[in-house]
Amino acid sequence: CAFSFKKKNKEKKHTAPPCLHETLASGVSLFICSLFAYLGFSFFFFCFKLFIIIFSLNSS
């Protein structure tokens, strides 16, 4: 967004429209990325917990 805004600024110095669509798209992608990161982290934590339970059952 910043790059295209600078590009637009160089082309039209007086009328620089705010790139709302790109900001919205980046916000949505950021939200999706954070959601996937959260899901991946919780899945990893679940596997770790499961491994600990299995390990403790096997040792005893």
N, CA, C and O atoms as a Maestro MAE file, in Angstrom:
{
 s_m_m2io_version
 :::
 2.0.0
}

f_m_ct {
 s_m_title
 :::
 protein
 m_atom[240] {
  # First column is atom index #
  i_m_mmod_type
  r_m_x_coord
  r_m_y_coord
  r_m_z_coord
  i_m_residue_number
  s_m_chain_name
  s_m_pdb_residue_name
  s_m_pdb_atom_name
  i_m_atomic_number
  :::
  1 25 0.837 -1.210 0.000 1 A "CYS " " N  " 7
  2 3 0.000 0.000 0.000 1 A "CYS " " CA " 6
  3 2 0.865 1.251 0.000 1 A "CYS " " C  " 6
  4 15 0.601 2.195 -0.745 1 A "CYS " " O  " 8
  5 25 1.896 1.257 0.833 2 A "ALA " " N  " 7
  6 3 2.765 2.430 0.953 2 A "ALA " " CA " 6
  7 2 3.495 2.693 -0.356 2 A "ALA " " C  " 6
  8 15 3.646 3.843 -0.768 2 A "ALA " " O  " 8
  9 25 3.948 1.629 -1.006 3 A "PHE " " N  " 7
  10 3 4.689 1.755 -2.258 3 A "PHE " " CA " 6
  11 2 3.810 2.329 -3.363 3 A "PHE " " C  " 6
  12 15 4.212 3.246 -4.078 3 A "PHE " " O  " 8
  13 25 2.591 1.769 -3.494 4 A "SER " " N  " 7
  14 3 1.672 2.235 -4.526 4 A "SER " " CA " 6
  15 2 1.212 3.666 -4.234 4 A "SER " " C  " 6
  16 15 0.978 4.456 -5.149 4 A "SER " " O  " 8
  17 25 1.087 3.982 -2.943 5 A "PHE " " N  " 7
  18 3 0.686 5.334 -2.561 5 A "PHE " " CA " 6
  19 2 1.775 6.334 -2.943 5 A "PHE " " C  " 6
  20 15 1.472 7.428 -3.421 5 A "PHE " " O  " 8
  21 25 3.038 5.965 -2.736 6 A "LYS " " N  " 7
  22 3 4.163 6.819 -3.133 6 A "LYS " " CA " 6
  23 2 4.191 6.972 -4.646 6 A "LYS " " C  " 6
  24 15 4.455 8.054 -5.171 6 A "LYS " " O  " 8
  25 25 3.916 5.873 -5.336 7 A "LYS " " N  " 7
  26 3 3.882 5.885 -6.791 7 A "LYS " " CA " 6
  27 2 2.784 6.829 -7.285 7 A "LYS " " C  " 6
  28 15 2.997 7.629 -8.195 7 A "LYS " " O  " 8
  29 25 1.600 6.719 -6.664 8 A "LYS " " N  " 7
  30 3 0.477 7.589 -7.022 8 A "LYS " " CA " 6
  31 2 0.797 9.045 -6.687 8 A "LYS " " C  " 6
  32 15 0.422 9.961 -7.419 8 A "LYS " " O  " 8
  33 25 1.492 9.239 -5.576 9 A "ASN " " N  " 7
  34 3 1.866 10.580 -5.153 9 A "ASN " " CA " 6
  35 2 2.787 11.235 -6.170 9 A "ASN " " C  " 6
  36 15 2.662 12.429 -6.442 9 A "ASN " " O  " 8
  37 25 3.708 10.465 -6.734 10 A "LYS " " N  " 7
  38 3 4.633 11.001 -7.736 10 A "LYS " " CA " 6
  39 2 3.881 11.362 -9.011 10 A "LYS " " C  " 6
  40 15 4.174 12.368 -9.656 10 A "LYS " " O  " 8
  41 25 2.908 10.525 -9.362 11 A "GLU " " N  " 7
  42 3 2.125 10.770 -10.570 11 A "GLU " " CA " 6
  43 2 1.172 11.953 -10.384 11 A "GLU " " C  " 6
  44 15 1.166 12.890 -11.183 11 A "GLU " " O  " 8
  45 25 0.367 11.896 -9.318 12 A "LYS " " N  " 7
  46 3 -0.576 12.981 -9.030 12 A "LYS " " CA " 6
  47 2 -0.262 13.545 -7.652 12 A "LYS " " C  " 6
  48 15 -0.619 12.948 -6.637 12 A "LYS " " O  " 8
  49 25 0.396 14.678 -7.617 13 A "LYS " " N  " 7
  50 3 0.792 15.258 -6.327 13 A "LYS " " CA " 6
  51 2 -0.391 15.916 -5.621 13 A "LYS " " C  " 6
  52 15 -0.458 15.913 -4.391 13 A "LYS " " O  " 8
  53 25 -1.310 16.470 -6.377 14 A "HIS " " N  " 7
  54 3 -2.413 17.218 -5.769 14 A "HIS " " CA " 6
  55 2 -3.535 16.286 -5.301 14 A "HIS " " C  " 6
  56 15 -3.982 16.379 -4.158 14 A "HIS " " O  " 8
  57 25 -3.987 15.393 -6.177 15 A "THR " " N  " 7
  58 3 -5.085 14.498 -5.814 15 A "THR " " CA " 6
  59 2 -4.530 13.095 -5.570 15 A "THR " " C  " 6
  60 15 -4.365 12.306 -6.500 15 A "THR " " O  " 8
  61 25 -4.247 12.802 -4.307 16 A "ALA " " N  " 7
  62 3 -3.764 11.472 -3.936 16 A "ALA " " CA " 6
  63 2 -4.887 10.730 -3.212 16 A "ALA " " C  " 6
  64 15 -5.129 10.979 -2.031 16 A "ALA " " O  " 8
  65 25 -5.568 9.832 -3.899 17 A "PRO " " N  " 7
  66 3 -6.666 9.099 -3.261 17 A "PRO " " CA " 6
  67 2 -6.145 8.078 -2.255 17 A "PRO " " C  " 6
  68 15 -5.163 7.389 -2.533 17 A "PRO " " O  " 8
  69 25 -6.782 7.968 -1.099 18 A "PRO " " N  " 7
  70 3 -6.342 6.976 -0.110 18 A "PRO " " CA " 6
  71 2 -6.655 5.562 -0.585 18 A "PRO " " C  " 6
  72 15 -7.789 5.258 -0.956 18 A "PRO " " O  " 8
  73 25 -5.651 4.709 -0.569 19 A "CYS " " N  " 7
  74 3 -5.848 3.335 -1.062 19 A "CYS " " CA " 6
  75 2 -6.529 2.507 0.018 19 A "CYS " " C  " 6
  76 15 -5.884 1.741 0.735 19 A "CYS " " O  " 8
  77 25 -7.827 2.672 0.119 20 A "LEU " " N  " 7
  78 3 -8.627 2.001 1.148 20 A "LEU " " CA " 6
  79 2 -8.740 0.506 0.863 20 A "LEU " " C  " 6
  80 15 -8.667 -0.320 1.773 20 A "LEU " " O  " 8
  81 25 -8.920 0.172 -0.412 21 A "HIS " " N  " 7
  82 3 -9.091 -1.231 -0.804 21 A "HIS " " CA " 6
  83 2 -7.853 -2.057 -0.451 21 A "HIS " " C  " 6
  84 15 -7.973 -3.162 0.078 21 A "HIS " " O  " 8
  85 25 -6.662 -1.521 -0.743 22 A "GLU " " N  " 7
  86 3 -5.412 -2.223 -0.456 22 A "GLU " " CA " 6
  87 2 -5.201 -2.363 1.046 22 A "GLU " " C  " 6
  88 15 -4.724 -3.394 1.520 22 A "GLU " " O  " 8
  89 25 -5.560 -1.317 1.794 23 A "THR " " N  " 7
  90 3 -5.428 -1.357 3.255 23 A "THR " " CA " 6
  91 2 -6.357 -2.421 3.832 23 A "THR " " C  " 6
  92 15 -5.977 -3.161 4.739 23 A "THR " " O  " 8
  93 25 -7.569 -2.493 3.304 24 A "LEU " " N  " 7
  94 3 -8.547 -3.492 3.737 24 A "LEU " " CA " 6
  95 2 -8.060 -4.901 3.410 24 A "LEU " " C  " 6
  96 15 -8.181 -5.812 4.229 24 A "LEU " " O  " 8
  97 25 -7.509 -5.074 2.206 25 A "ALA " " N  " 7
  98 3 -6.997 -6.376 1.773 25 A "ALA " " CA " 6
  99 2 -5.834 -6.820 2.650 25 A "ALA " " C  " 6
  100 15 -5.750 -7.988 3.031 25 A "ALA " " O  " 8
  101 25 -4.934 -5.886 2.973 26 A "SER " " N  " 7
  102 3 -3.789 -6.220 3.826 26 A "SER " " CA " 6
  103 2 -4.251 -6.551 5.245 26 A "SER " " C  " 6
  104 15 -3.679 -7.419 5.904 26 A "SER " " O  " 8
  105 25 -5.279 -5.863 5.704 27 A "GLY " " N  " 7
  106 3 -5.836 -6.131 7.029 27 A "GLY " " CA " 6
  107 2 -6.464 -7.510 7.101 27 A "GLY " " C  " 6
  108 15 -6.294 -8.233 8.083 27 A "GLY " " O  " 8
  109 25 -7.196 -7.872 6.042 28 A "VAL " " N  " 7
  110 3 -7.826 -9.193 5.971 28 A "VAL " " CA " 6
  111 2 -6.769 -10.289 5.907 28 A "VAL " " C  " 6
  112 15 -6.889 -11.311 6.583 28 A "VAL " " O  " 8
  113 25 -5.724 -10.076 5.089 29 A "SER " " N  " 7
  114 3 -4.655 -11.072 4.969 29 A "SER " " CA " 6
  115 2 -3.905 -11.217 6.289 29 A "SER " " C  " 6
  116 15 -3.500 -12.317 6.667 29 A "SER " " O  " 8
  117 25 -3.725 -10.094 6.985 30 A "LEU " " N  " 7
  118 3 -3.057 -10.117 8.290 30 A "LEU " " CA " 6
  119 2 -3.896 -10.898 9.299 30 A "LEU " " C  " 6
  120 15 -3.364 -11.674 10.092 30 A "LEU " " O  " 8
  121 25 -5.200 -10.687 9.262 31 A "PHE " " N  " 7
  122 3 -6.124 -11.404 10.151 31 A "PHE " " CA " 6
  123 2 -6.087 -12.908 9.875 31 A "PHE " " C  " 6
  124 15 -6.052 -13.716 10.804 31 A "PHE " " O  " 8
  125 25 -6.097 -13.276 8.590 32 A "ILE " " N  " 7
  126 3 -6.040 -14.688 8.188 32 A "ILE " " CA " 6
  127 2 -4.715 -15.309 8.622 32 A "ILE " " C  " 6
  128 15 -4.681 -16.440 9.109 32 A "ILE " " O  " 8
  129 25 -3.621 -14.561 8.441 33 A "CYS " " N  " 7
  130 3 -2.294 -15.047 8.843 33 A "CYS " " CA " 6
  131 2 -2.239 -15.288 10.350 33 A "CYS " " C  " 6
  132 15 -1.726 -16.312 10.801 33 A "CYS " " O  " 8
  133 25 -2.765 -14.346 11.121 34 A "SER " " N  " 7
  134 3 -2.758 -14.486 12.581 34 A "SER " " CA " 6
  135 2 -3.656 -15.645 13.015 34 A "SER " " C  " 6
  136 15 -3.346 -16.350 13.976 34 A "SER " " O  " 8
  137 25 -4.763 -15.838 12.309 35 A "LEU " " N  " 7
  138 3 -5.676 -16.938 12.607 35 A "LEU " " CA " 6
  139 2 -5.000 -18.283 12.354 35 A "LEU " " C  " 6
  140 15 -5.107 -19.202 13.166 35 A "LEU " " O  " 8
  141 25 -4.297 -18.393 11.212 36 A "PHE " " N  " 7
  142 3 -3.578 -19.619 10.888 36 A "PHE " " CA " 6
  143 2 -2.445 -19.866 11.872 36 A "PHE " " C  " 6
  144 15 -2.182 -21.007 12.253 36 A "PHE " " O  " 8
  145 25 -1.772 -18.789 12.282 37 A "ALA " " N  " 7
  146 3 -0.686 -18.911 13.259 37 A "ALA " " CA " 6
  147 2 -1.228 -19.404 14.597 37 A "ALA " " C  " 6
  148 15 -0.616 -20.246 15.254 37 A "ALA " " O  " 8
  149 25 -2.380 -18.871 14.990 38 A "TYR " " N  " 7
  150 3 -3.023 -19.290 16.244 38 A "TYR " " CA " 6
  151 2 -3.447 -20.759 16.174 38 A "TYR " " C  " 6
  152 15 -3.242 -21.516 17.123 38 A "TYR " " O  " 8
  153 25 -4.036 -21.154 15.050 39 A "LEU " " N  " 7
  154 3 -4.466 -22.541 14.862 39 A "LEU " " CA " 6
  155 2 -3.273 -23.486 14.862 39 A "LEU " " C  " 6
  156 15 -3.320 -24.557 15.467 39 A "LEU " " O  " 8
  157 25 -2.204 -23.082 14.180 40 A "GLY " " N  " 7
  158 3 -0.989 -23.890 14.135 40 A "GLY " " CA " 6
  159 2 -0.359 -24.034 15.508 40 A "GLY " " C  " 6
  160 15 0.104 -25.111 15.882 40 A "GLY " " O  " 8
  161 25 -0.345 -22.936 16.257 41 A "PHE " " N  " 7
  162 3 0.230 -22.948 17.607 41 A "PHE " " CA " 6
  163 2 -0.583 -23.841 18.536 41 A "PHE " " C  " 6
  164 15 -0.016 -24.614 19.309 41 A "PHE " " O  " 8
  165 25 -1.903 -23.738 18.466 42 A "SER " " N  " 7
  166 3 -2.772 -24.557 19.320 42 A "SER " " CA " 6
  167 2 -2.658 -26.037 18.949 42 A "SER " " C  " 6
  168 15 -2.690 -26.905 19.820 42 A "SER " " O  " 8
  169 25 -2.525 -26.317 17.647 43 A "PHE " " N  " 7
  170 3 -2.345 -27.695 17.181 43 A "PHE " " CA " 6
  171 2 -1.021 -28.263 17.691 43 A "PHE " " C  " 6
  172 15 -0.957 -29.410 18.133 43 A "PHE " " O  " 8
  173 25 0.033 -27.449 17.624 44 A "PHE " " N  " 7
  174 3 1.352 -27.859 18.111 44 A "PHE " " CA " 6
  175 2 1.312 -28.115 19.616 44 A "PHE " " C  " 6
  176 15 1.894 -29.080 20.111 44 A "PHE " " O  " 8
  177 25 0.619 -27.238 20.329 45 A "PHE " " N  " 7
  178 3 0.488 -27.367 21.782 45 A "PHE " " CA " 6
  179 2 -0.283 -28.639 22.136 45 A "PHE " " C  " 6
  180 15 0.070 -29.350 23.077 45 A "PHE " " O  " 8
  181 25 -1.341 -28.914 21.368 46 A "PHE " " N  " 7
  182 3 -2.150 -30.119 21.572 46 A "PHE " " CA " 6
  183 2 -1.312 -31.377 21.340 46 A "PHE " " C  " 6
  184 15 -1.390 -32.329 22.117 46 A "PHE " " O  " 8
  185 25 -0.510 -31.381 20.271 47 A "CYS " " N  " 7
  186 3 0.364 -32.519 19.968 47 A "CYS " " CA " 6
  187 2 1.399 -32.706 21.069 47 A "CYS " " C  " 6
  188 15 1.706 -33.831 21.461 47 A "CYS " " O  " 8
  189 25 1.929 -31.600 21.559 48 A "PHE " " N  " 7
  190 3 2.918 -31.634 22.637 48 A "PHE " " CA " 6
  191 2 2.313 -32.239 23.904 48 A "PHE " " C  " 6
  192 15 2.937 -33.072 24.562 48 A "PHE " " O  " 8
  193 25 1.098 -31.816 24.236 49 A "LYS " " N  " 7
  194 3 0.376 -32.330 25.409 49 A "LYS " " CA " 6
  195 2 0.106 -33.827 25.254 49 A "LYS " " C  " 6
  196 15 0.302 -34.609 26.185 49 A "LYS " " O  " 8
  197 25 -0.346 -34.208 24.059 50 A "LEU " " N  " 7
  198 3 -0.644 -35.603 23.753 50 A "LEU " " CA " 6
  199 2 0.613 -36.458 23.880 50 A "LEU " " C  " 6
  200 15 0.569 -37.567 24.414 50 A "LEU " " O  " 8
  201 25 1.723 -35.940 23.389 51 A "PHE " " N  " 7
  202 3 3.005 -36.644 23.463 51 A "PHE " " CA " 6
  203 2 3.422 -36.850 24.919 51 A "PHE " " C  " 6
  204 15 3.907 -37.919 25.288 51 A "PHE " " O  " 8
  205 25 3.230 -35.821 25.740 52 A "ILE " " N  " 7
  206 3 3.569 -35.906 27.170 52 A "ILE " " CA " 6
  207 2 2.699 -36.969 27.858 52 A "ILE " " C  " 6
  208 15 3.196 -37.756 28.664 52 A "ILE " " O  " 8
  209 25 1.401 -36.986 27.536 53 A "ILE " " N  " 7
  210 3 0.472 -37.966 28.122 53 A "ILE " " CA " 6
  211 2 0.878 -39.391 27.733 53 A "ILE " " C  " 6
  212 15 0.934 -40.282 28.581 53 A "ILE " " O  " 8
  213 25 1.161 -39.595 26.435 54 A "ILE " " N  " 7
  214 3 1.564 -40.921 25.945 54 A "ILE " " CA " 6
  215 2 2.891 -41.345 26.584 54 A "ILE " " C  " 6
  216 15 3.060 -42.499 26.977 54 A "ILE " " O  " 8
  217 25 3.817 -40.406 26.678 55 A "PHE " " N  " 7
  218 3 5.130 -40.691 27.255 55 A "PHE " " CA " 6
  219 2 5.007 -41.088 28.727 55 A "PHE " " C  " 6
  220 15 5.668 -42.021 29.184 55 A "PHE " " O  " 8
  221 25 4.158 -40.374 29.460 56 A "SER " " N  " 7
  222 3 3.961 -40.671 30.888 56 A "SER " " CA " 6
  223 2 3.246 -42.015 31.071 56 A "SER " " C  " 6
  224 15 3.516 -42.733 32.034 56 A "SER " " O  " 8
  225 25 2.339 -42.355 30.155 57 A "LEU " " N  " 7
  226 3 1.635 -43.643 30.216 57 A "LEU " " CA " 6
  227 2 2.595 -44.799 29.914 57 A "LEU " " C  " 6
  228 15 2.529 -45.857 30.539 57 A "LEU " " O  " 8
  229 25 3.482 -44.575 28.947 58 A "ASN " " N  " 7
  230 3 4.442 -45.613 28.571 58 A "ASN " " CA " 6
  231 2 5.481 -45.852 29.661 58 A "ASN " " C  " 6
  232 15 5.892 -46.989 29.896 58 A "ASN " " O  " 8
  233 25 5.901 -44.786 30.321 59 A "SER " " N  " 7
  234 3 6.928 -44.911 31.363 59 A "SER " " CA " 6
  235 2 6.382 -45.623 32.601 59 A "SER " " C  " 6
  236 15 7.111 -46.350 33.276 59 A "SER " " O  " 8
  237 25 5.096 -45.411 32.898 60 A "SER " " N  " 7
  238 3 4.478 -46.058 34.066 60 A "SER " " CA " 6
  239 2 3.795 -47.365 33.697 60 A "SER " " C  " 6
  240 15 3.228 -48.032 34.564 60 A "SER " " O  " 8
  :::
 }
 m_bond[239] {
  # First column is bond index #
  i_m_from
  i_m_to
  i_m_order
  :::
  1 1 2 1
  2 2 3 1
  3 3 4 2
  4 3 5 1
  5 5 6 1
  6 6 7 1
  7 7 8 2
  8 7 9 1
  9 9 10 1
  10 10 11 1
  11 11 12 2
  12 11 13 1
  13 13 14 1
  14 14 15 1
  15 15 16 2
  16 15 17 1
  17 17 18 1
  18 18 19 1
  19 19 20 2
  20 19 21 1
  21 21 22 1
  22 22 23 1
  23 23 24 2
  24 23 25 1
  25 25 26 1
  26 26 27 1
  27 27 28 2
  28 27 29 1
  29 29 30 1
  30 30 31 1
  31 31 32 2
  32 31 33 1
  33 33 34 1
  34 34 35 1
  35 35 36 2
  36 35 37 1
  37 37 38 1
  38 38 39 1
  39 39 40 2
  40 39 41 1
  41 41 42 1
  42 42 43 1
  43 43 44 2
  44 43 45 1
  45 45 46 1
  46 46 47 1
  47 47 48 2
  48 47 49 1
  49 49 50 1
  50 50 51 1
  51 51 52 2
  52 51 53 1
  53 53 54 1
  54 54 55 1
  55 55 56 2
  56 55 57 1
  57 57 58 1
  58 58 59 1
  59 59 60 2
  60 59 61 1
  61 61 62 1
  62 62 63 1
  63 63 64 2
  64 63 65 1
  65 65 66 1
  66 66 67 1
  67 67 68 2
  68 67 69 1
  69 69 70 1
  70 70 71 1
  71 71 72 2
  72 71 73 1
  73 73 74 1
  74 74 75 1
  75 75 76 2
  76 75 77 1
  77 77 78 1
  78 78 79 1
  79 79 80 2
  80 79 81 1
  81 81 82 1
  82 82 83 1
  83 83 84 2
  84 83 85 1
  85 85 86 1
  86 86 87 1
  87 87 88 2
  88 87 89 1
  89 89 90 1
  90 90 91 1
  91 91 92 2
  92 91 93 1
  93 93 94 1
  94 94 95 1
  95 95 96 2
  96 95 97 1
  97 97 98 1
  98 98 99 1
  99 99 100 2
  100 99 101 1
  101 101 102 1
  102 102 103 1
  103 103 104 2
  104 103 105 1
  105 105 106 1
  106 106 107 1
  107 107 108 2
  108 107 109 1
  109 109 110 1
  110 110 111 1
  111 111 112 2
  112 111 113 1
  113 113 114 1
  114 114 115 1
  115 115 116 2
  116 115 117 1
  117 117 118 1
  118 118 119 1
  119 119 120 2
  120 119 121 1
  121 121 122 1
  122 122 123 1
  123 123 124 2
  124 123 125 1
  125 125 126 1
  126 126 127 1
  127 127 128 2
  128 127 129 1
  129 129 130 1
  130 130 131 1
  131 131 132 2
  132 131 133 1
  133 133 134 1
  134 134 135 1
  135 135 136 2
  136 135 137 1
  137 137 138 1
  138 138 139 1
  139 139 140 2
  140 139 141 1
  141 141 142 1
  142 142 143 1
  143 143 144 2
  144 143 145 1
  145 145 146 1
  146 146 147 1
  147 147 148 2
  148 147 149 1
  149 149 150 1
  150 150 151 1
  151 151 152 2
  152 151 153 1
  153 153 154 1
  154 154 155 1
  155 155 156 2
  156 155 157 1
  157 157 158 1
  158 158 159 1
  159 159 160 2
  160 159 161 1
  161 161 162 1
  162 162 163 1
  163 163 164 2
  164 163 165 1
  165 165 166 1
  166 166 167 1
  167 167 168 2
  168 167 169 1
  169 169 170 1
  170 170 171 1
  171 171 172 2
  172 171 173 1
  173 173 174 1
  174 174 175 1
  175 175 176 2
  176 175 177 1
  177 177 178 1
  178 178 179 1
  179 179 180 2
  180 179 181 1
  181 181 182 1
  182 182 183 1
  183 183 184 2
  184 183 185 1
  185 185 186 1
  186 186 187 1
  187 187 188 2
  188 187 189 1
  189 189 190 1
  190 190 191 1
  191 191 192 2
  192 191 193 1
  193 193 194 1
  194 194 195 1
  195 195 196 2
  196 195 197 1
  197 197 198 1
  198 198 199 1
  199 199 200 2
  200 199 201 1
  201 201 202 1
  202 202 203 1
  203 203 204 2
  204 203 205 1
  205 205 206 1
  206 206 207 1
  207 207 208 2
  208 207 209 1
  209 209 210 1
  210 210 211 1
  211 211 212 2
  212 211 213 1
  213 213 214 1
  214 214 215 1
  215 215 216 2
  216 215 217 1
  217 217 218 1
  218 218 219 1
  219 219 220 2
  220 219 221 1
  221 221 222 1
  222 222 223 1
  223 223 224 2
  224 223 225 1
  225 225 226 1
  226 226 227 1
  227 227 228 2
  228 227 229 1
  229 229 230 1
  230 230 231 1
  231 231 232 2
  232 231 233 1
  233 233 234 1
  234 234 235 1
  235 235 236 2
  236 235 237 1
  237 237 238 1
  238 238 239 1
  239 239 240 2
  :::
 }
}
